[in-house]
Amino acid sequence: MQNCRDEFISGQRVGVGILDLEGDSRPSALGRLGHTASLKRGGSLRTPRPSTWRSETPQQVQFVEKLSDVVIGQLPNFWKLWISYVNGSLFSETGEKSGQVEKSKKNARQRQNDFKKMIEEVTNRLVKLIRGALLPTTLPQGELNLYGGWENKTELTGAWLTQIIHTVRSCHDALSAMEIPNDLLQVIQDLLLELRVHCLMVSLLHTTEDVKRLAEKEDWVVDNEGITSLPSQFEQCTVLMLQSLREPLEVKPGEINVLQLDQVQDQVTELSVSIMKVFINCLDQLSTKTDGDIDAAHNIAVDLSSPDRFTASQDGFCPTSEQRLLIILSNCQYLERRTFLNLADHFEKHGFTGTEKITRVSVDAVRELDRKLFEAYIERRADPIAGSLEPGIYAGYFDWRDCGTPTGVRNYLKEALVNIITVHAEVFTVSKDLVPRVISKIVESVAEEMSRLMQCVSSFSRNGALQARLEICTLRDAIVGYLNSESNQNFNLALEALPPLHSGADEKFLKQLMGKFTSSMQLQLTCFHPSSVQPVKR
């Protein structure tokens, strides 16, 4: 066994030179044990391997298979020989006299401990060699030179570690089937436990790295729900990792459930949370990319089968930074509403015990990103609209105390409404679900600014009060479907800052002007009156 390790470390067993693994015409011991039944039916001695197996399989994997082959090929026969020696059947077969047989049996029983130590030495050597190749940190410093030396070899993935676990389990099962006492094989069981935990941790860490690279695959193509393929790719990546852990996490007879170990539970939960946070960080990074960072080839596209999608499907269209914010916001909502819940189910099905914490921390993190991105978008879109009100109101040296009889809504208000409509179209193009939340917040900002401006006016003439009431009421009625308690309160404060109407005739006059405005902009204002608008409260 030690020579086998030395040959692998020195690089002698590489490429086509590994004849005793693949080129040797003799079947491996594991092959013989695993296919005894099929041999009786005229089957193959060993499982066929692809021609590329030697070049594609890491040295550590080949080494463990070779070691197991050596042990299974020799130890069972050695054990059978000893049993025959102890019970005397060996001497009976050679025609020894009964007195001599009894004397030999007695001698064998007296040396039983010596033989057990020999078996222990073989199993301990097997385990230490495997530890040196895969778990060098579990060996005493003084044994690393003898059993280690694999530092320059390929780092193994979870899939290769799973194959090694399968090999070691097969080795243990084969020795156990020979009725070798379990206490002599416990050292292999201990190794298997650590290999299973190691495989679990490596798989989680490698998945974290895989998730980090998902941001590179964002193509900004949105489906009919405003979702890109990124959440689905993330979910698939995580689910595939969990499925790959099915064999390592399986509890065979005599084994324990690694997920029930307190330390393992804590590590698994933290690494699982890390995977979720890494993906959320990917979305955050995508949101901060500048227009120049986005490949022009990554054109936003939409589901053309939907009548709810338009303009963004034009050839050559590349998402603006504001549209990217909307797309990521839509993805964030999907993560919270669907992806994290789906993954929680998968974690539970695979025996993970920290599912509640994983889900809670993930949802908190994605909500924090959602809040940050939403505020960034609102700042870019609401501030210019609200900021345009004051210069628009006082354009042409307008004075509330000295103005003519109102003839209609002034242009500044029409422009503000058109700008809100433009935002509505931008959001609607990405995700219908985001429209109430975004427009409600923009309306809230506009209402707050309108209230501030009205309360800053020292006095109004009769015509000035009529003009102000006309514009406040027209604006409020146009966007009534997106009013929340905050914007309602601000519109009421704005109206309270005005003098009361002088007569019913004034009220009738206002209604006529408001009706005239509504008729002239009926088509444009249609987007503000969907069949059912339910502003999202967050």
C-alpha angles and dihedrals in degrees: 000000000000091000089052090056092046092052093052093046093049090051097243092126100065136119116343091349093084093091096150090058101044112352095051110102091212116093119245119253091245088051092051093048094044096049104038092115094049091048089059087057093047095263131149123289095227141012110272115246128205117260090247094057095103096050097040100043116088117243093244091058092049090046094054091048091050092048092049089048091054094048096045091045095055115017099063092053090047090051093049090050091053093049090051088050093050097047094041097240090121091060093043090058091052093049098248118168116259094246091053090046093054091047091051092046091052091049090050093051091051090055095045093110090052090055093047089054089053091053091046090051091054095047092043091050090049092051095045092050091052091046090051090054098042111012106029093157090065092063124086112258091246093060098050094088091053099043106016131062099118097114095114095050126100117287106243124236125220090262093057091044088052089055090051091050088052091051095048091046090052089050091051093046091049092052092044090052088058087063093247104163115266093233089064090052098044091096089062091049089052090051091049091053092053092044091052092050091046091050090050093051094044091050092051093047094047090048088054089056091046091052091051089061094052091088088069089062097057108122097172091233107148126202126216090284093052093253126133123213092259098091089048092049090050093050092047092049091053095044092050089053091052092048091051089057094058095100098042091048093046111109110227123194109291093018130107130228105261091202090063093062108103096222092047091048092055094046093046092049093050093047091047090051088049091056090054093046092048090057092047088051088053089058090048091052091049090053092057097049114117123232089259091057093060114087110240088225090065096084119176111246134181139203102278091196089072120084088208094073126080146146094015091074092068116123115261095021114145120191116255120227089260092052090049089054089054093048092050091046088054090050090049092055090049091051092053095041101042121356100056092046091050091050091048088058091050092048091052093047089055093051100257109157102196096064095123093054092043091053095042095050092043093051091047091051095048091047090053090052090045091053092048095049094043092053090048092053094045091049091054095046107028100043096061092048095048090041092056094060100077098048088043094052094050097039112134092022092289114190124196090208095052115035138121130254110294115260097179146309112321124240097254090066093046089051091049091052092047089052091051089049089052091054089047090055092047093051094041090053090060104032133352089202092064095053100084093045095048099040092045090055093047091048088050090054092048092047091050091052093046090051091050093049094049093048090052092060111101096204143349132216117223091262091043091054091048091050092048093047090047093054097042094048093043092051093045094048093047093057099030091125090065100044118124130185092272096051092042090054092050093049089051091050090050091052092045088058089063127083113254120263113274097220148349088264090063090052091050091048091052092051091052092053092046091050091049090053094047091051093049093051099032095122095047093047094051092092089063093059109059119165091262126008118186111179112221113240113209 
